[in-house]
Amino acid sequence: MKNIMALKGKKVEIEISGKTLFQGILIDIGPDIVVIYNGKDYLYIPFFHIHNLRADDLIELEMDGTPPEMPIMEESKNISYRKTLMNAKGKFLEIFVTGNRSIHGYVTSVLNDYFVFYSPVYKTMLVSLNHLKWLTPYQSNITPYTLPNEDLPVQPTNIPLQRSMEDQLRKLEGNLVVFDLGDHPHKIGLLKLVNHNIAELNIASGETIFWKVPHIKVVHWP
């Protein structure tokens, strides 16, 4: 970690899963997350998805002066993935979990292996901590889709929350659910049973599909 810390304040290029590249100034680094500023936005990238990181002084960024104050401030000097999510609660974010589709909204709760995210489009969502690729905080004067604040409730749901994703999915048995934003027809259906990290899903045709819970990235329900 100390060798990477030497790059703090320098221009870097980061490659993450899916051969996605980011360029920016390395602002901060913790044991499981890095923060870069790309000249416009701050990007918080969990280490879990980082394939490589390298310094590159030739990177050109469109920015004036020094980067603005970090939008998610840490209460202690040591940044971490979980602390970042906790301190981001209630702040408008753009998050990337599956494919190249982003989700806009805000974190409401952080549990053992997932967090709860409220989206004006998808409403309450369960997002696996292991599958969040990166998040970008909004500028303070912007709301998702320019919606008024009354359409973005502070307490969007009162469902009881379980500590693990598997236990929370059990609470959704008997409901129609959508896994991973419905990026495949086999990920939309009636959740019949969740047991031993296997989710049993009845899709539209009536066929039963079994999904391993650790591979489910995000869940929402109509």
SULGI-V18329 format. One record per run of one state. SS is the DSSP state (alpha for helix, beta for strand, coil for the rest). FROM is the first residue (numbers start at 1). TO is the last residue. If there is no record, write none. Layout:
ss:SS from:FROM to:TO
ss:SS from:FROM to:TO
//
This chain:
ss:coil from:1 to:1
ss:alpha from:2 to:5
ss:coil from:6 to:10
ss:beta from:11 to:16
ss:coil from:17 to:19
ss:beta from:20 to:29
ss:coil from:30 to:32
ss:beta from:33 to:37
ss:coil from:38 to:41
ss:beta from:42 to:46
ss:alpha from:47 to:49
ss:beta from:50 to:55
ss:coil from:56 to:80
ss:alpha from:81 to:88
ss:coil from:89 to:92
ss:beta from:93 to:98
ss:coil from:99 to:100
ss:beta from:101 to:110
ss:coil from:111 to:113
ss:beta from:114 to:119
ss:coil from:120 to:122
ss:beta from:123 to:128
ss:coil from:129 to:133
ss:beta from:134 to:137
ss:coil from:138 to:143
ss:alpha from:144 to:146
ss:coil from:147 to:148
ss:alpha from:149 to:151
ss:coil from:152 to:164
ss:alpha from:165 to:170
ss:coil from:171 to:175
ss:beta from:176 to:179
ss:alpha from:180 to:182
ss:coil from:183 to:184
ss:alpha from:185 to:187
ss:beta from:188 to:195
ss:coil from:196 to:197
ss:beta from:198 to:203
ss:coil from:204 to:207
ss:beta from:208 to:212
ss:alpha from:213 to:215
ss:coil from:216 to:217
ss:beta from:218 to:220
ss:coil from:221 to:222
//
